[in-house]
Amino acid sequence: MTEGNSIINANLTPLPDKVGVDGLEDKWRAVWDENGTYKFNNTRDRKAVYSIDTPPPTVSGSLHVGHVFSYTHTDVIARYKRMRGFDVFYPMGWDDNGLPTERRVQNYYGVRVDVSLPYDPNFKPPYEGTDGKKIQAKDQVPISRKNFIELCEKLTAQDEKLFEALWRKLGLSIDWSQTYHTIGEHPQRVAQKAFLRNLARGEAYQQDAPGLWDVTFQTAVAQAELESREYPGFYHKIAFRFEDGTPIYIETTRPELLAACTSLIANPDDDRYKKYFGQEVYSPLFKVKVPILAHPAAEMDKGAGIAMCCTFGDVTDVQWWRDLKLPTRSIIQRNGRIVMDTPDWITDPAGREIFAETAGKTTFSARKIIVDELRESGDMDGEPTPTKRMTNFYEKGDKPLEIVTSRQWYLKNGGTDPALNAQLIERGKELNFHPDFMRVRYENWVHGLNGDWLISRQRFFGVPFPLWYPVKADGSADYDHPLTPSEDRLPIDPTIDVPEGYDESQRDVPGGFTAEKDIMDTWATSSLTPQIVTHWAEPDEASQALFKATFPMDLRPQGQDIIRTWLFSTVDRAHLENKCLPWAHATLSGWILDPDHKKMSKSKGNVVVPNEPIEKFGADAVRYWAAAARLGLDATYDVGQMKIGRRLAIKLLNATKFALAIGREDENHHVGDAAVAAWNPADVTEPLDRAAMAKLALVVRQATDALEAYEHSKALEVIESYFWQFCDDYIELVKNRAYGTPDEKGIAPSEKAVLSARTALGLGLDAFARLLAPYLPYATEEVWSWMHAGSGSVHRAAWPTPEPYVEAATGASPELLTWAGKAVEQLRKIKSEAKVSMKTPILSVALTAAQEGVDAIHAALGDIAQAGRVVGKFDLVAKHAEESAAEDAAEGASETEVSVASSELGEPPVKKK
């Protein structure tokens, strides 16, 4: 197919007797697979490639319509870029490592990990699915880590098949030969290689430090995974005392941490406490001497305005501890319970006895003991008062996080390095955000970082750190001198593999080695998706060619809620490793809301399974609903929109069939056994046809500009609006002329006029098939096969350009079509108000309009008269400019208002029995 001055030919296949959208998905999906329609060829240079860093969905059982929503947005861009001539690299990944998979496997199979157990090659889980019922930990069968990982791999493989089937049915134009798993061998190699290089450059480091800890999942939690929630508690007014017994009161919600108190902190500007700075007081019950210090982070209007700093009750305690160089007095273990041994900083005998009562207790039980003791000692003023406080939770957890001191791995992200922070802010300014207002979320996050990225997790299913440590003579691990493998050995599992220079017999013995048992945070792998899919740093020639052709990538589509995690962490990794942005553009989708305008989520139970609307309305209809939503804005799950999308797809099928059926019987439109339609822009000669082409040229230009700006919904709005006008106004106006039907006086249109209408119809519907192809891939492929049999897929066809339609318009104004449509609307209104058939002839009519409207209607008068069945006198009356303006202002009318001055109807047609 070519455009411009040449003829656009279409080899026409037999048209179906009846059209519909049902069955199109199975039909065309099979053809696309067989023909490799969406295959990335990688035969061109970087400028001719468009590469997409597709989000790998978390494989945790099921998708919901929110996934369909955002992935459709990406697919529209992918299809558009492919039609613009790019070789589109559009892979798919599966995020199948990390905690979500572990939780699903535990519940699905009824198992849990016990690292002390040996591997059982014949293990069979107690369940194969639990119908959504949660299996309590005490009822889960303990198994070895290796057995557990095997079950993770088994279940994710099953889930991925279901996910792929849904994506295929939705019509995503993925190249299914380009897939990856975040736990697969290649992603593990990339993640471990990147970590080793970070380590070598000093960007990765380990440290014993206080960190957020989830006592349920027994793992450290990064700042990006925090979720602040309201949590009920009680304020306790407690007296610390000076040497002479004079009290100074603090208010706390965590009296169980009294034994961990290091100091009292007040704001340096607080006049109530200035005189006390530098003095010391004794803690109640435990009689530990602590200083009163000043720090600007102390809130003067919160509680008593002075607070106890314990190691560690919250992140503010960590800040005070770090800034004021306070001692570490941790009393909470990883399991969330109080330590068993009484700390040596408690020397008072009575205090040691009280602490012994709390040893090994949960924080809840310890709090009760301490509060009872404070009542008895008289150190609590009044009774606890209820309050609600904002508390940090792990985003997937159910209990407030504790702060526990432990050895963890960190990666620099600008949280402790001002220079790096500034560089990452600049990277954000280089990146094109769509919509642009999302940029501020990135900048606010980077500016607000208060520590480096904690990337280690104390879990089981994930990418292992490729590290071992020498074991000292006393049996302890030498963490200061980690042992690393060479890159050509990756990926490795240090709990199975052995470092160079050692053998298995030296594992965990003095003079030997011990494995790093922690795994990487799932984001530590996901943050490398651009490097994974483009085969960064792989030695083979094919991988090197792929990387050169696709990196840095063009697009990262993702949810707005993970800017701080996935988007930022990916920018950080590419900045550290590749010294550039990982992609040029980032598109951020909004959330899906239920009919009550609440965000859809599995936890709220208001999720719609996407298979349901696809089965009911069709994939094109669901895609239409999704694509109608703007980036960055939330959208309501709207069945009504899906019905409109289905109607749009059916209308495209019917309109195209109608246009292609015209003229098939004409001898001059047959070549051999095949019907050929010659759509030459030069054959468009009639004013109305030219006006339709002028509007089409404008629509093509506007839709193209919108898609270039990643405004897919704006492009759809422009295309769809004109498509309905084309069908409802233009086709209705010209169908009689296109058929060559004589008018009411028996005068047939000229061959030239007939050809003009047929050409404009053909050019228009050919363009609409391509314009709507990114949105309605199944319906457009169907009509394309009728128009262009044997010429390949519409999804490999060229995106329309304005030039052939500008040529066909030859200077006509698109407003002519609008005026003509208004005129026909008024003719139909006459019959509607008279409650007669639309086939009733109009014996005479006079229409009034502004002068430009009269001129436009006059140019298309023959088509308007025939469409409205005007058989007699047809007058046009021009309003004076002042009159028209006054009427428009009074009635709120548009500039193209047409009204009826007078009319006379004939006899309605006799209904046939």
N, C-alpha and C positions, 0 to 999 in steps of 0.2 A: 504494500500500500504506500502510495506517495501522496504528497500534498502540493499545493501551489497551483500552477497552471495546467498540470497534467490531469488526466482522468483518474478518478478513484474507482477502481473496479471491484465488484463483489460477486464471487461465485456463490450462487444461492442454492442452498439445500432445500429439500421439500419441507414446507412449513407444517407444524403439527396441527391437527384438527382442533385441539383444545390446549390452551397454555395454562401453566400453573407452576408454582415454585416447589411443590412437593416432589421429592426424588432427585432434585438437581444436585444436592450435596454429594450423594453417593456416586452419581454419574460423573461429575466433573472432578471429584477428588481422585478417582481412579485414573482418569485421563492425565491429570497433573502429575501424579506419581509415575505413570508409565513414560511420560514425555520429559520428565525432569524439568518441568516448567520453572521451578523456583531454585534450581541448582546454581550454586555459586561456581563460576568457571575459573576464576583466578588466572585469567590469561591477559590481563590488562594492567596498566600502571596505576599507581595510587590515586591519581586524579580522576580516574574513570571508575573507581570503586567507592561504594557507600557501605560503611560497616557499622553494625548495630551491636551494642553491648546488651543483649537481651537479658532481662532479669530472670535468674533461675528460680522458679517457684519452690517454696519449701515443700518437700514431699512429706506430708503429714496426714494423709488420709483423703482429703477432698479439697476441691476448689470451690469458690463461690463466685457469684456474678461480679464481684469487685475485680476479680482477676480478668474475667471476660472484658470488662469495661476498659481497663488500662491496656491490656494487650491488643485490643482492637485499635486503640489510638496509634500504637506503634506500627501495626500492620498496615494501616492506611498510608503512613509515611513510607514504609518499605515498598509497597506496591506503586506508589507515586514515583519514587526515585527509580524504580526498575523501568517504568514507562518513560522516564526522562532519559533513559539510555545508560544508567549506571549498572555495573555488575554488583548486585546487592549481596553483601555478606550478612546473613541473617540466621545465626545459629540459635540453638536452644540448649539450656543447661538445666540440671536438676540439683537443687540445694538439698542434699540428702545427708549431711552430717550435722552433728550438734544436738542440743538438748531436745528440740521438738521431735526429732526422730527417736531419741532414747525414750522419751515419755510415751510415744505411741507404741513402741515395741514392748515396753514394760506392760502396758495395758492390754495390748493385742495378744501377747503370748503368755502373760502372767508370770514374768520372770524379773529378776533383778541381778545386778552384778555383785559377786563376792570375789575380790582379787586374789584371795588366798586359795581359791579352788583351782584344780587342774583342768585342762581342756578335756572334754568328753566328746570324742568324734561320733558317738552314737546317740547324742542327746536329742530327745524329742520334747518340745515344749508342751506344757499341760493344756494350752488352749491354742486354737487357730481362729482368733477373733472372739471378742467378748460382747458383741452387740452393743458397743458403746458404754458398757458398764465399767466403772473404775475398779481395778483390782487393788485392794489395800496392800501396802508394803509387807505387812506381816503374812499375807497370803501368797506373796510372790515367791516362786521357786528360785533359790540362789544358784547362779551358774558362773562359770569362768568368764573373764573378759573376752576371750577369743570366741567362745560360744555365743556370747551376747552380740558381738560384732557381726558374726555370721547371720544371726537373726535380723539385725538391722539391714544388712545387705539384701537379704531375701525379701523382706517386706517392702523396702523402697523400690526394688525391681518391679514388684507387683503394682505398686502405686503409680510408678512412672508410666506403665502401659496405659492405665486409665487416663492419666493426665494427657498423654500424647493423643489418645483417641479423641478426647474433647477438643484439643487444639486443632486437630485435623478437621473435625466436624465444623468448628467455628470458621474454618477457612484461612487460618494463619498461613502466610506464604513463607513458612520456615523451610530452610534447607535441612531436611532431616538426616542428611549424612554428616552434618556439622553439629553433633551433640556432645555433651560432657556431663560428668557427675562430680560434684565438689569433693567426693570421697574417692574418686577414681584415681588410678595410678598416675595419669598425667597431671591432674590438678594437685595431687599430693607432691609430685616432683616440683612443680612450679612454686607451691607454697613453701616447701622446705628450702628450695634454692634461694628464694627471695629472702627468707629469714636468715640463712647463713650469710648472705651478702649484707643484710642489715647489721648482723652481728659483727662482721669483719670491719664495717665502717663505723662502728660504735653507735649505731642508731637503735639497736636492740640491746637491752641490758636486763639483768635480774637484780632484785633488791628485796631485802626483808623490810617490809613497810606495812603500815596499816592499810587495809583495803576493805571494800564492801564485800560482804559474804552472805550467801543465802544458805541458811541452816537446813532448809528442806532438801535442796539439790546438792548441798555440800560442795559448792563451787564459788570461786571469786566472781565478781560481777564488775563490768566496766562502767564508766560514767555514762556512756551512750545507751546503756541498757536499763538505766534507772527510770522508774515511774513514781512520781510523787502522788500519794493518795492520802485522803483524810483517814485518820485512825483515832479511835477513842482512847482516852487515858485519864489520868488524874494529876492535878498539881498538888505537890506536897510542900508545905512551908517548913523549912528545916533550919535549925540554929547551928551555925559554926560558932566557936567561942574563942575569944582572946584569952591570954594567959590568966587574966583576973576573972574569967567567967562571963564577961560581957558578951551577949550574943550578937551576931550579925546574920540576918536571915537571907536565905536563897530559896527560890522556888524551882522544883524539878519534877519532871514526869518519870524520872528513872532513879528512884532512891536505891535500887539494887546495885547501882554502880558507885555507891559511896566509898567502898574500899579501894576503888580505882582512881579516886580524886587526886589530882596533882596540884590544884591551885583554885583560887576564886578569881574571876575576871570581870572587870567593869570597864565601861567606856572612859577614855582619858578625859573627856569633857564633862563627865557626870560629877557635878558638885557634891553630891551625896557621898561619894566614895573617894574623892581626891585625897583626903587626909589619911586614908588607910593604905594607899599604894606603898608597897615595900614592907608593910607589916605582915605578921604571920598569925594564923588562927589554927585551932585544932578541929579536925573533923569529928562529927558526932559518932558515937559508938566505938570507933576504931582509934580515936585519939592520935591521928597522924597529923603532924604539923605541916601546913601548906601555906604558901605566900598569897597575898592579894596583889594582883597585877593588872596592868592596863592594856587594852587592845581595842582598836577602833571598830572591830567587828562585833563587839558587845552592844546589844540593843538596849538603850536606856528605857524604852517604853514597854519592854517585855518582862512580865513577872515583876520581880523585885529590882530589876535593872542590874543585878549582879548574879553571875552564874558560876556553878562549879564546872571546872574542866576535868573530865574523866577520860581515861584512855581505854576505850573510846566509845562515846555515846552517840555522836553524830559527826558529820563532816566538818562542822565548825570546831569541834574538839581537835580534829586532825590539823586544822589550820592553826589553831592556837598552839598546839603541841609543837608544830614545825617552826612557827614564827618566834615563839618564846623559848624554844629549846628546853622543853619540859621533860621530865623523866617519863619513861614508859612503864605503866603499871596495869598491864592487861590482866583481866580476870575472867574473860569469856572465851571459851574454846570454840573450835570449828563446829562442834555439834550444838552450839547454842547454850551450853550449860556452863555453870561456874566451875572454875578450876578446882581440882581435888585438894591440892596442897595450899596451906595458908601462906600467903606472901610474906617475905621476910621484912618488908617495910612496915608491917603491922607488928608492933612490939608490945603493945598493951595487952596484958593477959586476958582481960575481959573482952577486948576487941577480937583477939584470936579465937576465943570460944564462940563468939557470935559468928565469925566468919566460918568456923568449922560447921555450924548449923546449915550454912548455905552451900557448902561444898558439894559439887555434883548435881545441884538442883537446876531446874530450868529457870530462866530469868523471871518468869511469872511466879514460881514458887519462892524464889529468893526474895522477890519484891515483897511478898506477903510477910515473910520472916522479918525483914528489915523494918517494914512499917510498924509491925507489932512491937519491935524492940525500941523504935523511936518514940512510940506512945508511952511505953513504960519508963523510958529514960527522961521524958519530959522535953526532948529535943525537937518535937514536932508541934508546931503551933496550930491548934485546931485540927479539923478533920480534912482529909483529901477532898478537893473540889473537882468535879468532872470537867473535862475539856476535850476538845478535838484538835489534833495537831496534824500538820502535813508531814508525812513520814515516807522515807525512801523504801521502795519495794523493787525487787527484780521484776522486770516487765512480765515474766511468766510465773512469778512466785505468788504465794498466798500469805506469807509472814513478813513482817518488817525485817529489813536487812540489819545485820550486826556489822561492826567494824572489827576485824580480826587481823592481828599482825601475822604475816606469813611470807614465805619466799615466793615471789611471782616474777614472771617475765613481762617486760614493758617494751613498747615501741614508741619512739619519739613522734609526737604529733603537734608540737607547738605549745603544749600545756605547761611546759617548764622552760621553754627556750623562746624568748621574745623574738629573736631573729627568725627562727623557723615559723613562728606564728605569723609574723608579718609577711613572709614569703607565701604562706598558704592563703592569707587574705588576698594577696595579689593574684594568686591562681584563680580564686573565685571571681575576681574582676575580669579575668581573661575568658572565663567560661560563659557561653550564651545560655542563660536560663530562659525557659519557656514555661509559664509566663515569667517575665523579668522580676516581678515583685517577690518571687521565691528566693532571690539572691540574698535578701536581708536575713533569711533564716540561716543560711550558710554562714554569713558573716557574724551573726549573733552567737552562733554555736562556737565558732573558732575563737572569737574574742572571750567567750565565757569559760574556756577550758581551764581547769585548775590542776591538771596532772596529765602525765603521759598515758598512752593507751595501754591498758592492762590486757595482754593477749593470751595469757595462760588460763586454762580451765582444768578443774579437778574432776574431769568426766572420763568417759570411756570411748565413745564413738566419735572420732574426729581425726584430724591430721596430727600425728605425733611430732613433737619437737625432735629434730634429728641430732640428739645430744646424749652423751654419756658423761659421767664424772669419775675421776680417779677415786678409789677408796683408800683412805689413810690407814696407817697401821692400827689406829684405835677403832677402825671399822666405820668411821664417819665419812661422809661424802665431801670431796674437795670441790665445792661449788664455784670457787674462784677460778678454776682452770678446766672449763668444759672441754670435752673431746668431741671433735666434729668430723664427719665423713667427707670424703671428696665428692664433688658434685656428680661425678659419673656413677656413683653408687646409689643415688637417689631414685625412687623414694625408699626410705628405710623405716623400720619400726625398732627403736632402740631396746624394747623389751624382748625382741626376738633376735635382731641382728647384733653383731659384735663389732666394736671399734677396731681400726687397724692396729696391729701389734698385740692384740689380745686374742684369747680363745674363750669358748663358752665356760670352761671350768673356772675362769677367773671372775665370773659374774658374782657380785655382792660379797666378795671376800676381801680381807685386807691385802693391799697391794694390787688388787684387781680393779674392776670398774663397776659402776651401777648405772642403770638407765634412768633418763628423765622420764617420769611416768605421766606428767601432765600432757594434755593435748592443747592444740591451738584453738582459740575462740573461733567459732564458725565464720565470724566476720573477717578474721585474718586470712581465710581462704577466699571468701566472697569478694573481699576488697581487691582481689587480683583477677577478677573475671576478664578484664581486657587483655591481660597477659596470658591467661589460660586459653582463651578462644583464639587468640592470634598466634599462639605457639611461640611465645617469647623465649629466647635463649635456648632453643632446642638445636641440636647440632646438625640434623639432616637438612638437605637442600630444600625439600618441599616445605618444611616448617619455616625456614628462613625466608623463602619466597612469600609465604602466607603472611608472615609478620611484616615484611616490607610493604606488602600491598594493602594492609588493613590497619596498621597502627601508626600514630594515634588514631583512635576510632572516631567516627562521626557523631554517633548518637548514644546517649545513655537515657533510656526511658525508665521511670521508676515512680514509686509513691512518694508523696510529699512528707510522709511521716518518718521516712528513713533518710532524710537529707543528712542528719547528724551522724548516722551510722554508715550506711552503704556509700552514699555519694561522697561524704567527706573522707572516709577512710580510703576510698579508691583514689581520690585526688592526692592524699598523703602518700600512698604507696607509689604512685606514678611519679610524683615529685621527687621522692627519695631515690627511686630506682632509675627512672627514665629521664628525669630532669625536664618534664613537660606535663601538660594536662593529658589525661587518658583519653579524652574525647573533646570535640569542639562544642557540642550541644547537649543540654540536659532538658528533657521534657518531664514535667511533674504532673501526674494525674491527681484529681481530687478523690474523695471517698464516695462510696455508694450509700445512700440513705434509704431506709425503709419508708413505706407510705406515711409513717408518723414522723418522718424527718429525723430519725435517729440513725447513727452510723451503724451499718451492718457489721456484725462480728459474731464469731462462733460462740464467744462467751455470753453474748446477749440472747442467743437462740433465735435471732431474726434473719438468719442467712437464707438466701434462695439458692438452691443447687442449680447451676447453669444449664444442665441437660434439660431441665423442665421447659424453660422458655424456648430453647432451640428446637425441641421436639414439637412444641405447640405452634410456634410462629415461624420457624425457619431461621437458619443462621444469618441470612441477609437482614432479616427484621431485627434480630438482636444486635447485630453490628450497627445498624442504622441508629438504634436507641443510644448505643455507646458513643458512636461518632458524633452525634448531635451535641454532646456535652463539651464544653470548653476545657482546655487544660487548666489545672490548678483549682478548679471549682468543683464543689460537691454536686452530685446529681442524684435525683430520686429514682429508685427502681420504678419504672413506668411502663406498664403493660400497654397503655394507650399509645405511647410512642412506638412500641414494637408493632402494633397493629398498623400504624401509619407506614412504618418501614415495609411491612409485608405488602400493603396496598401499593406502595411505590414500586416495589419489585414486579408485582403483577402488572401494573400500568405500563412499565417499560416493556414487558413481554408483549402485551396486547398492542401497544402503539407501534412497536417495531414490526410485529406480524402484519398489522394493517398496512403500514407503509410499504412493506416488501411485497405484499399480495397485489398491490396496485400495479397494473401493467404487465403482469406475468403472461397474460393472454395475448399481448401484442407481439406480432411477429418480429418487429424490429428490435425486440428486447430478448431475442433468443440467439444463441450461438451454438450450433450443434444441439446437443441434448441438455446443455446447461443454460439456465437463465442468468443473464448478466445485466446488472444495473450500472449504467454509466453516469456517475455523479460528477459532472464537470462544473466547477464554480461558474464558468462562463455561461452556462445554460440558465442561470438564475437571472431572469429578466423582468419579472413583474414586481411592482413596488412593494406589495405585501411580503413577498418572498424575500426580497432584498432586506426589508426591515427585520425579518426574523433572523436573517444571517448577520445583520449588524448587531443585534442583541446577542447573538451567539458569540460573536467575536469579543464583545465586551465581557461576557460571562467567562469565557476561556481565560481572558487576561486576568480578571479578578480572582478566579479560582486558583490560577497558577501562582499569583502573587501571595495569596493566603497560604497555600501549601508550602511555598518557599519560606514563609515566616512561621511555619509549624502551627498554623491556625486551621486545623482540619475541619473544625465545626463551622467556621466562617465560610470555608470553601464549599462545604456541603449545603449550607443555607443558600448560597448564591446559585449553585447548580440546580438544587431541587426547586427553588422558586421559579426559575425559568423553565425547568422541565414541565412543571404543571401548567404554566402559561402557554408553553409550546403545545401541550396536549389539549388543554381546555379551550384555548383561543385559536391558535394558529391552525392546528389540524382541523378543528371544526370549521374554520373559515375557508380552508382550501380543499377539503376532501372532495367536494363536488367537481371542482376544476381539475383536481388530480385524476379523478376517474374519467374526465372528459364529458361529464353530464351536462346536457343542455339546460339552460335556465328556463324560467317559467314561460318565456316567450318562444321556447324551442330553439334558441340560438346556442350552438355548441362553442366551447372555448377553442381557441386556435391551438394547433399542435405546439407552438412555441410556448403558449401559456401553460399547457398541460405539462410539458417537459420542465418548465420552470418550477412548478409546484412539486413534481416528483423529485426533482434534483434537490430542492431545499429540504424536503422531507428526508431524503436519503442522507444528505450531509448532516442534517440536524440529529437524526437518530444514531448515525455512526459516531458523532461527537459525544452524544449522551452516553453511549455504551462505554466509551473510554473515560469520560469524566466521572461516571459513577462506578467504574471498575474497582477503585480502591475501597469503596464502601460496600458495594453489593457484588462480590466477586462471582457468585453463582449465576444470578440472573443475567449479568452482563456477559459472562462467558457463553451462556445459552444463546442470547440474541446475536452475539458475534459469530457464532457458528452458523447461524442462518445467513448472515451477511457476507461472511468471508470464509467459506468452507475451504479447508486445505491451506489456509494462510497462517495457521498457528493461533496461539492464544491471544485474547485481548490483553492479557496481563504481560505480554511481551510486545504488544503494539506500541506505537509512538503516542505519547501524550499529545493531545491536540494543541496546535498553535493558532493564534488568531488569523494568520495571513490568508488562508484559503477562504475564510468567512468574510474577511475584509474585502477580498477580491469579489466574492459573490454579492456583497452588499452594494458595491460601487457607490459609496457615498450616502446611502439611505440612512434615515434616522430610526433607531429602535423604537422611538415613541410612536411611530406610525402603527405598529402592532398593538401598542397599549390603547391607542385611540380606537382602533378597529374592534378590539375586544370589548371596550366600553360600549360601543355602538351596538354590537350584537347582544350584549347584556341588557340594554334598554329594549331592544326588540323582543327579547324573551320575556322581559318584565311585563310588557303590554299583554302578552298572552297569559302569563301567569296570573295577573290581576283580574283578567277577564275569565279565568278558570276554563281555558280552552286548550286543546292539544297544541303542542309546539309545531305540529305540521299545518296548523291553520294559516292560510295565506293572509298577508297584510295588504290591503287594497291601496292604502296610501299612508304615508307617515312623514312627519317633519321632526327632525332632531336638531337641538340647539347645542352649541358648544363654542368655546373660544375660537378665534379665527384660525389658529394653528391646528386646532382639532378638526375644524371643518375641512381644511386643506388635506389633512391626513386621511380623514374618512372618505373624502371624495376620491383620493388616489386608490382606495381599496373598495370602492362602492360596489363593484360587481360581485366580489366575494362576500361582502357584508349582506347585500341584498339576497344572494342565493342562500347563505347560511340562515338568514332570518325569514326566508320565503316572502320577500317583498315583491309583489307581482305588479304593482301599479306605481303611482307617483312616489318618489323618494326625494324629499326636500331637505336641505341642510341650511340652517340659519345660524349666522355668526352673532354671538353676543358682543356688545360693545365692551371694551376693556373695563370701564368703570362698573358696568352692570355685572360682569363676570366676577370681578374682585369682590363686590359687595355681597353677591350671592354666596361665593365661596367662603367668605368670612362668616356670614350668618349661619350657613349650614355646616361649616367645618369641612367643606368639600375639598377634594384634591384639585390640582391644576388640570387634570384630564377628565373632569366631570362632564358627562353628556346627559342631557335630559330630553324628554319627549314633549314637543310643543302640541302635536295633534296626531291622531292616527285613526284608521278605519280598518276593521277586520272583515275578512270574508267568512264564508261558511266553513265550520270545522269539517275535517274529512269524515266520511261515513265509515264507521267501524265495520270491518268484515266479520261476518258470523263464522 
